[in-house]
Amino acid sequence: MNEMPSSSNGGQPASPQVPSQQPGVAGSSAAVQNDNASMTQLRKFTYAGLGVLVVLLLAQWWATQREIGNLREDMAQRLRSGESVSTETKLVAKSLQDSTKELQAKVNVLESRQTEAQSQQLALEQLYQELSRNRDDWALAEIEQVLSTAGQQLQLAGNVQGAVIALQNADNRLSRTDKPQFIIIRRAIAKDLERLKALPVVDLTGIALRLDSIIGQIDAMPLLSDEKPALPATQPKPSRRAEKNAAASPTGKGNGNSDWIADLEDKWHSWTNEMWTEIRQLIRVRNVESPDALLLSPTQAYYARENLKLRLLNARLALLTRNEPAFRSDLNAAQDVIAKYFDTRARQTQTTQALLRQVQASNLSIEMPTLSESLNAVRNYKAKP
């Protein structure tokens, strides 16, 4: 008899045996797939993180570059402002240095003048002390000072009248003392008075007034560049038609057949006359020594007048200081300017030139005498023991 094989599980029927290797292979492949998926996800996350990191780094780099550019621009602007401030500071410092130098120069001048004033004051005090010893010595010292000042004015400014007044006052002062010792001094003063009164009189005031009158007429003098062509005064001519009609009949009625010919001739002659008149106004022929005088602009014309005024003012100053070479030079230069830039055919210009010739004819070369004889007489008397 055949017996059923016994099972180890207590008599239950045995299940079919599956090879042990199949479940392990399936599990390992699933695990590999899971690992691959996880690795793929990890790589994606890694790449995403790297991309974000790169973007962040690029953003940070861009922001850094922008801040660096702003800083550079700000720094450049501050450097420019610093340079401008430094330049202004240098200019201010230079102006302060110049002002300081000017002030120092003025202080030095004031100090020198103060020193001179102190020395003069000391000299005057000594002089007063010496003159206080005697009334006559005081009077002689005063006369000497007056004569010395008058002599300086006579030589520098040609003040003849002031020198005459000073000599007369000195003679009156000496006449009050009524001392015979002063006769020599009064005789010397009388000789100097005679020489001064014998001098020819120069009317400086009159010449200066003539120069002022010339300066006042400069603005009214026409320039060569101001000249405009004058319109010719033409008389209206009778038409050819009227002439023919008047010649044809005494009553002034002409032939009707020749009217259109006369009209055509009238128009032709009218047009030719107008064209000739226009051409004569456009073209003018004139001889001018300096062609630039005709091309002066309004500004140049203004400066030409002002330069002429300055020349005459310099001549007036030279006249008052009796500087005859400068006086003659300025007057000659003024005449040259008038002849070069102004219209010498105009009546105003001719009048001005005539006045200038009168002023040029004035004689200023008068040799002024000195008051040395009177001063020597006073000093010799004071030097006597």
C-alpha positions, 0 to 999 in steps of 0.5 A: 500500500502506498502511503501519502507523504507526510508534511511537516506542517501537520498533515496539510497538503503541501503547496507547490514549491516556487523557486526561491530565486524569482522573488529576489530578482523582482525586488532588486529590479524595483529597488534599482528603478526606485534608486534611478528615479530618486537619483534622477529627481536628485539630479533635477533638484541639484541642477535646479539648485545650481541654476538658481545659485547661478542666477543668484550669483549673476544677480549679485554680480550685476548688482555689485557691478551696478553699485561699483559703477554708481560708486565710480560715478559718485567718486568722479563727480566728487573728484570734479567738485573737489577739483572745482573747489580746489581751483576756486580755493586757489583763485581765492587764495591768489586774490587774497595774496594779491590783496595782502601784497597791495595792503602791504605795499599801502602799509609800506607807503603809509609808513614811509609817509609817516616817517617823512611826516615825522621828519618834516614835523621834527624839521618844522619844530626845529625851524619854529624854535629857531625862528622864534628867536627873532621876529625878523628871522621869522618873517624872512623864513616865511618869505623864503618859504612863500618864494620857494613855493611860488618858484616851484609853481612857476617852473612846474605849472607856469603859474605866473600870476601866483608868483607875482602875488607871492612877490608882491606879498613879500614886498608888502611884508618887508615894507611894514618893518621899515628897516634899511637892511631889507632894501637889498631884498626888496630890490631883488624882489622888484627885479623879479617882478619886472621880469614876470610882468614882461612875460607874454600873456598866454590865455590858457583858459581861452585855449582850454575853452576852445578845446572843450568847444571842439570836443563838444562838436565831435558828435555832430561831425559827419564821418565818411562812412555816414555819407549817403548818396543824394537824390538828384532833383530832376524836372519832369520832362514833357512826353514825346507825344505831347511834344509832337502834338504841340508841334503838330497843331498850336491848339495841342491836338495831335494826329491820332495815327502817331499816338501809339508810337508817341506812347511807346517812345514815352515809356521807353524814355521813362524807363531809360531815365529811371534806370540811369538815375538808379545807376547814378545813385548806386555808383559814386566815384570819390578819392579817399586816402584810407579806404577803411574809413568808408567801411566803419561799422557803427561800433567802430565809428563810435570808437573813432569819435571817442578816440578823437575826444581822448586825443583832445582831452590829452592835449588839454591836460598837456596844455594845463601842465605846459607840456608843449611837445605832448600838446603839439603831438595830440593836436596833430594826431587829432587833425590826422584822425579828422582828415582820415575818418571824417567828411572834410567837405562838411561845414561842421568839420571845416569849423572844427579844423579851423578851431584846431588850427587856431589852437595850434597857432598858440605859442606855449614855448615861453621860458619861465624865469626863476625867483633865484635872485629874490631867494638868494637875497633872503638867504644871504641876509639870513646867513649874515652873523 
